[in-house]
Amino acid sequence: MTSASGAAPTVAVTEVRVLEGPNLYFAKPAVKVTLELPGYLAAEEAALVAVAASVGMPGARPGAPGTQARQRFVMRVVERAVRATAAASGTTRLGVRVRAGSSPAQVVVAFVWRRRGRARALGEATGPVLQAWLEGRNAVAEQAAVVAAAAPGDRPAIVRPTIPVASVTGTNGKTTTTRLLGHIGMTAGLRTGWSSTDGIVVQGELVEAGDYSGPAGARAVLSAPGVQLGILETARGGMLLKGMGVSHNDVSVVTNVSADHLGMQGIDTVDQLAEVKALVTKATRPGGWAVLNGEDPRVWAMRTGTRAKPWVFALRPDAPAIRQALDLGGRAATVLDGDVTVLEAGRDPDRLVSVLDVPATLSGLSQHNIANVLAATAAALGLGIPRDAVIDGLRTFAPDDRLNPGRMNTYTLRRADGAEITVIVDLAHNEAGLEALLDVAHGLTVPGGQVHLGLGLAGDRTDELLEAMGEIAGLRADRVVAAHKAHYLRGRTMEELESHLRAGLARAGVADIESYDTELGGLQALVPGAADGDVVALMCHSERAQVAAWLVGQGATSDTAADIRRKVVAARGEHELEGEISALWAMGDDAARVDAARALRDRRPDDPRLVYEYASALDAAGRESDAVEVYREALAAGLREPHRHRARIQLASSLRNTGQAEAAHDLLTELETERPGSAAVAAFRALAAFDCGRPGEAVADLVDVLLHHAGDDDTQGYRGALSRYAAELRGR
């Protein structure tokens, strides 16, 4: 739109968007009009005083050009333009709301619509009316005639559910929560349909692939034949671009709100994003439940804007939000003494199931998934699903590539060289997601092992987020490669994306990384460099199917709940039979201990830890000659740290005690090189040196280790002299 004189545009309608359902502006279908108004923002104050007087706003103060006060004035003028044009075209009552846009010159106005064609025409007419007012003319009657003459168009076709419906939203965890809730519904015997970023799923079968986290997904689920329960993943994009896909829900779930996709569609801050996410709670029926994260202040604040009852979930049972929810007559889902538990005022805690028996929690390792489990539990019970079915659903939902593809899927990959590597595939699309992925990776890595990360993000992330993700990766992963998403560059180049990732990595002290064009390429580069017990973590979205197929082709297997529990225990430096091992060393009889250790070893003859414990029992019983070969057997079988180091010390001690002092000394010298400053290694090495006929070397070794560990004033004062004396002893 240009002015009559042909100057640059001073008023422009940049978007007229029809919102089909409840939206950011109204609980019913609306039209959103985005206007750029630089002419109004820059106009002389006197000119706008005249405009105000002519449109029925006498006494209004426009404020100085370019100020926020001016923007507020312009918002009032825009509302007046919409109402005046609508009234002149025959619409007597119209809900209108106006908001500031992303820049001072931008204003967004929304109004309720009843006929699509005329609503769009009214939105388009707003610009010419505002332009005419700025030029001293009145075009209301002219534009009203255009609106009245427009084809009426369709009426709103908002879906009104006739079955129980849950709407799930949040920055992280909404897809997993949706899938888990769908699984619980099926476990209860209900024909269940759900929509998500993966597609439309009915009774566990993918009906149509694609991103259906908006109104189209809701319509498809609720129109599917025979569906008795609908679970709708509701993403911010769909709510902003189309509105919600249903008129109401029975349960709403908000998992969390954090920085993600900011700078898009007028959402520039986390608070604005929270306002969008809150839409699902405002659409919840008065008798329904709003399931809210009580440990996210922005989410918990949503309880004040909904007519539904609050059902809070929180990892900590002492979270203040739990007390507040119970005081309001609501309920809570939390973890009480390791159990998924429901709390209600005036009743005993209802313990449903141990966290360790819920596969989705990865044996309690994934705090993020524990929160998702709590959210899904509350939502399922809020929908009226029987308690026993909820428990069965929690016990049987596995975080694998069948039930929860792309979300913390863990595999065991056994290479030809005998190394056992854990591979984790997860979306991890923002800071919270990456932190959660690396938490799990470290929780599955054996002591002394490393975490290898394939780092890659879509191009619609801000520069700041990309750099923050690079810094997190550099600080928490031992090796990082760039694994790009060629299909999700969204206007950027790989080089541009990588430059920001590298900037963040540099802040963490990582100077350079390898780069691969695909997620699969990054994984294929990481696996060969991983050692036994290491974890390879891949941020994966666009090539999930190819990655899963490649892993299967390499012989990888999806981890069961038992596999994950075994890895978690191993990562703690413990053993599944740690209790029985401890009982061995509580025995007072050496012979009984040897018999019990042999029996343990015989139960699992290929378990190097049990072989090591048998060797230790022989050693403690004075049977060093027998112990030597068993220690060597444990080491050859791949005994891991910290027991590998201990086994080598004990082997050296047994060698010395059986007359093999030189062999013991050689082994201890090797150990001292690996772990300089170890007092135990130095002491055993000194004993071996003495038995080899080198007492001077033995004393020198002990002096060196004493100087290394002592920090008293005398040691500091005589450090130089003592070091010289030790060197002289070695020279003799």
PyMOL commands that set and color helices and strands:
alter all, ss='L'
color gray80, all
select helices_A, chain A and resi 38-42+45-54+68-88+116-134+140-149+174-187+215-223+236-241+270-277+279-282+297-305+320-327+355-357+359-361+367-382+387-396+431-443+463-476+486-488+494-507+519-529+544-553+561-571+578-585+590-603+608-620+624-636+643-657+661-674+679-691+695-709+713-731
alter helices_A, ss='H'
color red, helices_A
select strands_A, chain A and resi 12-19+30-36+96-100+106-112+165-169+192-195+199-202+205-209+229-233+249-254+284-293+309-314+331-336+339-344+350-354+409-414+420-426+451-455+479-483+514-516+535-539+557-558
alter strands_A, ss='S'
color yellow, strands_A
deselect
rebuild
show_as cartoon
